[in-house]
Amino acid sequence: MSELTLCCLLWAAPGQEAAMTRYEDTVLALVAGHGGQLLQRAVGDGSDGHPHEVQVYRFADRSALDGYLADPRRVRLAAERDRVVARTEIFPVQVR
């Protein structure tokens, strides 16, 4: 098992910034139930092409992350996610 730390950049669909934040509030509440931890969450205004949110989270391993991604409560919100999130980038990082 190897710990997995990820950075997630999120761009809101135009005019959906508040709705995206609410969506993220909901799904991020599920992280801990899958052995994950939200390390940092920063919300900006998304201006000049910058992401609206930056999140850093850690999971015990890839299996824990996969469990979070497949959580039925999260999957049920896929249509909402598609409506409010324009773009997502996720990549592994090391927190120092």
KABEL-V593613 format. One record per pair of residues at least 4 apart in sequence whose C-alpha atoms are under 6 Angstrom apart, sorted by sequence separation. I is the first residue (numbers start at 1). J is the second residue. D is the distance in Angstrom with one decimal. If there is no record, write none. Layout:
i:I j:J d:D
i:I j:J d:D
//
This chain:
i:12 j:16 d:5.8
i:16 j:20 d:6.0
i:24 j:28 d:5.7
i:32 j:36 d:4.7
i:46 j:50 d:4.9
i:67 j:71 d:6.0
i:72 j:76 d:6.0
i:81 j:85 d:5.6
i:12 j:17 d:5.3
i:31 j:36 d:5.1
i:32 j:37 d:5.6
i:46 j:51 d:5.0
i:46 j:52 d:4.1
i:59 j:65 d:6.0
i:45 j:52 d:5.6
i:44 j:52 d:5.0
i:43 j:52 d:5.8
i:43 j:53 d:4.5
i:42 j:53 d:5.6
i:42 j:54 d:5.2
i:41 j:54 d:5.8
i:41 j:55 d:4.4
i:40 j:55 d:5.6
i:40 j:56 d:5.1
i:39 j:56 d:5.4
i:39 j:57 d:5.1
i:38 j:57 d:4.3
i:37 j:57 d:5.5
i:37 j:58 d:5.2
i:36 j:58 d:5.4
i:36 j:59 d:4.2
i:35 j:59 d:5.9
i:34 j:64 d:5.5
i:34 j:68 d:5.7
i:11 j:51 d:4.6
i:10 j:51 d:5.3
i:11 j:52 d:5.1
i:9 j:51 d:5.9
i:10 j:52 d:5.8
i:10 j:53 d:5.1
i:9 j:53 d:5.9
i:9 j:54 d:4.8
i:8 j:54 d:5.7
i:8 j:55 d:5.0
i:7 j:55 d:5.6
i:7 j:56 d:4.5
i:6 j:56 d:5.6
i:6 j:57 d:5.5
i:5 j:57 d:5.7
i:5 j:58 d:4.2
i:4 j:58 d:5.5
i:4 j:59 d:5.2
i:3 j:59 d:6.0
i:3 j:60 d:4.6
i:4 j:61 d:5.5
i:3 j:61 d:4.9
i:2 j:61 d:5.3
i:1 j:61 d:5.9
i:20 j:84 d:5.2
i:16 j:84 d:5.4
i:13 j:84 d:5.1
i:12 j:84 d:5.8
i:13 j:85 d:5.2
i:12 j:85 d:4.6
i:13 j:86 d:4.5
i:12 j:86 d:5.2
i:11 j:86 d:5.5
i:11 j:87 d:5.1
i:10 j:87 d:5.9
i:10 j:88 d:4.7
i:9 j:88 d:5.6
i:9 j:89 d:5.1
i:8 j:89 d:5.7
i:8 j:90 d:4.4
i:7 j:90 d:5.6
i:7 j:91 d:5.5
i:6 j:91 d:5.5
i:6 j:92 d:4.3
i:5 j:92 d:5.7
i:6 j:93 d:5.5
i:5 j:93 d:5.7
//
